């Protein structure tokens, strides 16, 4: 004598299957919610870190621009020094020509003086 009939077994199997699928569905939804939250927090953290990296790169770029400006100033100063050296070179050349002229004149005068005293 069986207390459970065949239709009751099928109903119990259907209820059990439905319960299992419902539990799997609820668990899957919960897991998906957790994954979405974790991915969202990871996305937020990564965005903050990339913003920090971008800020640091911007600071490095600013410093390089300052270094470039200083190098440009140094280049301008070297150009000024080069121009001054060119002016000094021209003055030395002019003085050298004047000294050569004076030396030639002194030799000429000395020869004339020596020739005048010999005669």
Phi and psi in degrees as a GROMACS rama.xvg file:
@    title "Ramachandran Plot"
@    xaxis  label "Phi"
@    yaxis  label "Psi"
@TYPE xy
-106.876  132.279  UNK-2
-83.9599  -24.7674  UNK-3
-104.656  127.974  UNK-4
-92.1143  167.559  UNK-5
-60.948  -43.5721  UNK-6
-61.5801  -33.5585  UNK-7
-67.0105  -36.6467  UNK-8
-62.372  -44.2063  UNK-9
-64.5526  -38.0988  UNK-10
-66.4294  -43.5234  UNK-11
-62.1808  -40.0278  UNK-12
-65.3758  -39.5113  UNK-13
-65.2455  -43.6558  UNK-14
-63.7315  -44.6497  UNK-15
-61.9781  -45.5863  UNK-16
-62.2335  -43.7962  UNK-17
-63.1174  -41.8906  UNK-18
-62.5996  -44.8751  UNK-19
-61.0496  -47.9305  UNK-20
-64.128  -36.3611  UNK-21
-66.0326  -43.5846  UNK-22
-63.1219  -44.7698  UNK-23
-61.2052  -41.7204  UNK-24
-64.262  -44.3483  UNK-25
-64.7406  -43.4942  UNK-26
-63.9139  -42.3205  UNK-27
-62.6966  -43.4593  UNK-28
-63.075  -41.9813  UNK-29
-64.5143  -43.9619  UNK-30
-62.8381  -43.2134  UNK-31
-62.6277  -40.0141  UNK-32
-62.2905  -44.7358  UNK-33
-62.612  -43.9296  UNK-34
-62.3014  -43.248  UNK-35
-61.7447  -43.647  UNK-36
-62.9912  -45.4418  UNK-37
-64.7805  -42.7886  UNK-38
-64.3138  -39.7529  UNK-39
-63.1203  -43.5646  UNK-40
-67.8663  -36.8475  UNK-41
-63.3266  -42.1455  UNK-42
-60.7056  -43.9144  UNK-43
-63.4977  -45.6496  UNK-44
-63.3274  -43.2998  UNK-45
-64.1803  -39.5382  UNK-46
-62.836  -42.7213  UNK-47
-63.2574  -42.6773  UNK-48
-66.4346  -40.2573  UNK-49
-66.0983  -34.7858  UNK-50
-63.3729  -40.8522  UNK-51
-62.9603  -43.3125  UNK-52
-63.1969  -44.1655  UNK-53
-60.9908  -40.4274  UNK-54
-63.9645  -41.5551  UNK-55
-65.9078  -41.0227  UNK-56
-63.5103  -37.6212  UNK-57
-63.4785  -39.4431  UNK-58
-66.0644  -41.6105  UNK-59
-62.983  -42.8393  UNK-60
-59.6042  -42.2799  UNK-61
-62.8571  -42.5319  UNK-62
-65.2531  -39.9492  UNK-63
-64.043  -36.498  UNK-64
-63.9628  -39.505  UNK-65
-63.8545  -42.2999  UNK-66
-63.1069  -42.3047  UNK-67
-60.2567  -42.4554  UNK-68
-62.5312  -41.9338  UNK-69
-65.4392  -40.2111  UNK-70
-63.4961  -38.4383  UNK-71
-62.4877  -40.1762  UNK-72
-64.1162  -42.1566  UNK-73
-63.5564  -41.909  UNK-74
-59.9434  -42.7778  UNK-75
-63.1588  -40.9386  UNK-76
-64.4464  -41.2962  UNK-77
-63.7004  -37.5523  UNK-78
-63.2604  -39.835  UNK-79
-63.9327  -42.8349  UNK-80
-63.8081  -41.8393  UNK-81
-59.658  -43.6951  UNK-82
-62.5047  -41.0026  UNK-83
-64.8991  -40.9162  UNK-84
-64.2214  -37.8476  UNK-85
-62.4799  -40.5089  UNK-86
-63.8544  -43.6015  UNK-87
-62.5626  -41.7025  UNK-88
-59.5062  -44.9413  UNK-89
-62.8523  -41.0358  UNK-90
-65.0543  -42.105  UNK-91
-62.8785  -40.397  UNK-92
-62.1097  -42.7837  UNK-93
-65.1246  -42.2571  UNK-94
-65.7381  -39.3572  UNK-95
-61.4718  -42.5642  UNK-96
-64.7029  -39.3533  UNK-97
-65.8121  -41.9894  UNK-98
-65.4535  -40.7311  UNK-99
-60.4983  -41.8027  UNK-100
-64.4682  -43.4352  UNK-101
-63.3452  -41.7769  UNK-102
-61.4787  -43.4207  UNK-103
-62.7316  -43.079  UNK-104
-65.3855  -40.6955  UNK-105
-65.0335  -41.7232  UNK-106
-61.7342  -43.9739  UNK-107
-60.8267  -45.3765  UNK-108
-65.5558  -38.9997  UNK-109
-65.4531  -39.8132  UNK-110
-65.157  -42.3516  UNK-111
-62.6104  -42.1754  UNK-112
-65.4069  -43.9765  UNK-113
-65.2846  -41.3324  UNK-114
-65.7778  -36.9852  UNK-115
-68.6192  -36.4944  UNK-116
-76.7433  -25.8329  UNK-117
-78.0915  -26.4848  UNK-118
